[in-house]
Amino acid sequence: MNNRLHRDIVVIGGGIIGGAIAYYSSKAGLDITVLEKNELASGTSSRCDGNILAIDKDPGFDSQMSLNSQQLVHELSKELEISFEYRNPGSILVCENDTEMEAAQKWVSQQQEAGLDFNMLDREDLRNESSYFADDLYGGLECKTDSTVNPYMLTYSMFYSAEKLGAKIHTNTEVKNLYKNETDQFVIETNHQTFTANKVVNACGVWAPSIGEMIDVHIPIKPRKGQLIVASRQQPVGLRKVMEFGYLISKFGGERIVDPITDKYGVALVFEPTESQNFLIGSSREFSGFDTKVSQEVTKYIAKRALRFYPKIADMTVIRTYAGLRPWTEDHLPIISHVDEVPNFYVAAGHEGDGISLAAVTGKVMEEMLSDKQTCIPIEPLRYDRFKERVMG
């Protein structure tokens, strides 16, 4: 008896990237099936903050891609049936010293040249923003188009609409093996049934390399751990996302003037108010494999760093702490690409801390690639084979 189910396109991974691909593809009339080994959004998509940011993106291609995603999320907030706590307050980077202020000024000029809505802020602006900021901060910058969502709800909302548009979604379905058969179709063996497919999209985030290995495709993504604290206090501390300028330096691997432990764990202030008036405090960046245990030492340094910028929130109540894994690539850009060696195999992963920011544009671009359309952004910088060239060169 042949119990193989044939599908046109199978997407492996039920996080926010898989959700966006499923939504945009089913909306375009493609036949999409999603396989997720646990529940939807149970991996990185539920262990992160929910920002759609351009403020922390390299000026140029990177920030343009984010801007494109912001516009798509704005449209999704009107088109999707289930709301996902979309707000559009903008965000801020704060500077601790003259050197950072000079770098910030350059950053703002470059972003403005790229057509983004960026402005410098002085001490007075920071005081007006929040009375909780430390008095000795020099100023900062803002990006007005930045928005925020509940990442879990956005993932769920896209899947909900995708299913209504005909997408088939299988949870608790783990891919055990993937290969091509003699008729050049993909065979996908799972813990339940076996599927065949014409095209496969690997949207597994930090787990993308293990799916790639099944089909002899080396995907250069590493898990980079990040921790967050969920806290609350009597009065609201601020109304929009705040990061320290050092966060950019930490993200892109530059030199910072901080104590060795803060540097070791890549700790940098991220403050984000939630819709329920709690707030998230981060962040850290470290390579420690697939370990998602919360380290008390890292938590302590995250809290200490937050107090540097907000000395008056020492009375905050910590509700919980958690850690997630970000899919890191060497050049900090995702892989959204076909793979030459395996025709009809695609990768949509490696977004590091920008999966929420870039999910919408990733879903749209993937649909355009699957449909052989012109893509809404240039895809050259996102090619899978860019890493091979580097090794050979």
N, C-alpha and C positions, 0 to 999 in steps of 0.2 A: 504494500500500500504506500503510495507516495503522499506523505503529509506535508510536503513543502509548500509554503505559501509564497507565491510570486508577487513581488512589489516592483514598482518602477524605481522609486527613490527611497532609500532607507537612511535615516539620520540616526547616528548612534550618539546618545547623550541627551538627557532631559533637563539640562540647566537652562539658563537664560538665553544662551546662544542657540541651543536646539529649539527653544521656544520661538525665538525670532525667525529662525529659518522655516520652522513649521508654519508660522503665521503668514509670512510674506509669500511662501511658496504655495500654500493652499489657496491663498487669496488670488494668486495668479493662475489658479487652475491646475497646478501640478499635483500628481498623486504622491503623497508623502506619508511615510510610516516612521514613527519615532520609537526607538528602543532605549529604555532607561533601566539600569540595573537595580536601582532602589526606587524611592518615590521621586516625583518631579521636584526640581530645585533642592534636592537634599544634600548636594555637595557644596561647592564654593558659592553658588548663588544664594545660599541661605546663611553664609558666614562672612558677610562683607557689609560695607556701607552702601548706600543707594544713590550715588551721585552720577549725574550726567555732566561731566566736567570738560571744559576746554582750558581752564586756568592752568592745569599742570601738564599740558601737552606741548611738545616742541613746536615752536612757531613754524607755520608752513603746512606741509601735507598732514602732519599729525593733528594739528589743531583744526584744520579744515574738515578732516574726517569726523572729529568730535562735533563740530558745528553742524555738520550734516545729520549726525545722529540725534543731536538735540532737537533739530527741526522735525525729524521723524517721530521722536517721542512726544513732542507737542501734538502732532497729528494723532498719534496713538491714544493720547489722553481724551481725544474726542471720538475716535472710532471704536475703541474696545468697549465691550459691554461692562466688564468688571473694572471698577476704578482701582487705581494702584497708588493712591496718595501722592499724586503728582503736584509738585509746587515749583515755582520758578523764581526763587529769591536772589539768584546770583551767588557768588562766593568770593572769599577774601584770602589773600596770602599776607601774613604779617612779618615784618622784618625786625631783627634784633640789633642791627648795627649799620654803620655807614656802608660797609662793603656790600651787605645784602641790599641796601637801598639802591646802590649804584647798579647792581646786577638786576634788580627789579625794574629800574628805569629802562634798561636795555631790553629786558623781556617784554615790557609793555610796548615799547616802540616797535619791536619786531612783530608783536601780535597785531598792533594797530595797522602796520603795513600789510599784514596778511588779511586785513579786513575784519578783525574781531573787535568786539566792544569791551576794551580794557581801559582802565584809568588808574592813575596813581592815587594813593591816599596818604594824608599826613597825620600827625599825632592827633590833631583836633578831630579829624574824620573818625579815627579809631575810638576816641572818647564818645563821639556821638553814636557810634555803632553799638558799643556795650560799655557800661560803667565798670564791668568786671575785668577789663584788660589791665595788665600791669602798666604802671605809669611810665616806665622807662623804654617802652617800645617806640621805635623810630617812625613807624608808618607802615605802608604796605601797598597792595594793589588789589583791584577787584575786577572780576569778569561778570558782566551783567546777565549774560545768557545762560549761566550755569543753573541747572535745575536738579531736583531731587525726587526720588521715587522710593516706594517700598519694593526692593528687588524681588522678594518672594512673591508678592502680589502681582508684579508686572510679569514675571515668568508664568505664573498660574493663569493670568488673564490672557496672555498670548496663546497658551495651550488651549484654553477654554474656547476661544474664538476659532483657532485652527481646527479643532475637532468639529465644531459646528460647520466649518467650511469643507469638511470631508477628510481631514487628516486622521490617521489611525495611530493611537498612542498606547504603547504597551509598557506598563511599569513593572518593576520587579522582574525584569527580563534582561538577564546578563549575557552579553556576547562572549561565548567561550572560544569560538574559532571563526576565522574569516579567510576565505580563499576564493580563487577564480576557478570555475569548472571548464570543461572542454568546449563549451559553447560561449566562453568568455563572459558568463554571468557571474556575479558574486554569490557565494554561498555563505550564509551567516547562521552559524549554529549557536543556539542560545540554551539556557537551562530549561526552556519549555519546548519550543518548536524550532524548526529550521526554516529560514526564509531564503528565497533567491531574490536578487535585485539587479537592475540594470546599472544603477548608480548608488554609491555609498558616500555619505558625508560623515567625517569623523569630527564630532563636536564635543569631545570628551574632556576638554580643559586639561588639567594636570595629568589625566589618565590617557590623553591622546597617544603618547608614545607606545603604550602597551597594545593599543588597537593597531597602530602602525606596524609594530613588530610582527603581528600575525601575518601580514602581507608583505613583509620585508621592506617596509618603508621606515627609514630612520627619521623621527620627528624631534628636533632639538628643543624640547620644552622641559624645564625643570620646575618642581614645586618649590615655591618660595613662601614660607610661612608668615602670616601676619596675625597679630592679636588685637582685640578690641575690648574695651570696658563699656558696659552699659550702666549709666549712672542717672541719678535724679537729685534734685534739691528743691527747696521751697519756691524760690523765684527763678524765672527763666534767665539763663545766662546770655543767650544771644539768639538771634532769629535765623541766621544762615550759617552755612558751612565755612569754617575757618581752618586754614592750615598755616604752618610756619613756612617761610621761604626755604628753610633748611630741608623741608620735605622733598622739594624738587631735587636738591643736591643728593639727598639720600636715595631717591628713586633712580636717578641717573648715575649714581656711583661716584659723586665728586667728593672733595675734601670739605669737612665741616669742622668748625671750632666748637667741639663739645667734649664732654668727658669720655674716656675710653669705652665705658660700658654702653653709654647711649649710642656711641658710634658702632660698637660691635653688633648690637641688635638692630641697628638702623632705626632707632626710635626717633620719631618726629611728630610734633603735635598735629593731630587732626581732631577737630571738634565739629560734631554735627548734631543739631537738634532734630528730634523725630516729631512726627505729627502729634504723638501723645505727650509731648512736653518733657520726655526723658531726653537724654543725649548720649551720643556715642563718643568715646574718646579713643584715639589710636595715636600712633600706629607703630608697627615694628615690621622689619623685613629681615628674614634670616633663612639660610638654606639648611634644612634639617630633615631632608627626605620627606616621607609622608606622615611624619609625626604631627598630630594636631593637639597634643597635650598642652594645656595652658601652663606657661612657666610663671611662677609667682614673682621671680626676679624681674622678668620682662614687664609684668603688670605693674610692679612697683616703679620701674623707670618710666613707664608710660604715664602713670599718675603724677610722678615727680615733674616730668616734662610739662604736663598740662598746668601744674601749679606755677611753673615759671611764667606762663602767659596769662593765667587766671588765678592770681594768688588768693583771691577771696572765695574760691570754691572748695577750700579745704574741708568744708562741712558736707561735701556731697555724699550721697548714699550709693554704694556700689551694688547694683542689682545682680549683675552676673558678668562673667568674662568668658570669652571664647576665642578660638583660633581657627583660621581657615587657610587654605593653600591657594596661592595665586600661580597661574601658569606663566612662568617667566621665559622670555626669549632673550637672546644676547643683545639684540638691537632695540628691545622694548616695543617692537611692533608685532601685532598678531600675524599668524599665517592664515590667509584666506585665499585658498588657491587649489588648482587642480595639481595632480602629481603626474608628471610626464611618464615615469616608469610604469605606472599602473593606470591606464586609461579609465576614466569615469570614477576615479577615487579622488575625493576632495577632503581638504583639511580646513576646519574653521575653529582655530584654537590658538592659545598663546597670548591671551589679552592681558596677562598679569593682573594688575589692579584696575584695569579699564574695561573689564567684561561688561559691567552694567552700563558704563558710558557708551560703549561701542556696539552693544548688542543689536540695536535697531539697524544701524547701517550695515552690520555684518549679515544680518538676516536678509536684508534687501539685496546686497551685493551677491550673496550666495544664490538667491532666487534668480538674479539676472544671469549669473554664470550657468546655472542649471538650464535656463531657458535660452542660452546663447544670445542674450541681448547685450547691448552696450551697457556698461556698468555706470552707476551714478557717481562713482569716484574712480580715479586711476587705480589700477590694482597692481601695477608694476612693483611698488615698494613692499607689497604683501606676499609676493611669490614664494612658494615653498623652496624653489631652487636657489634663492639668494644666499643661503647658508653654504651650499655646495661650492659656489663660486669663491666664497671667502676662503674655504679650506684649500682649494686648488691654487688660489692666488697667493 
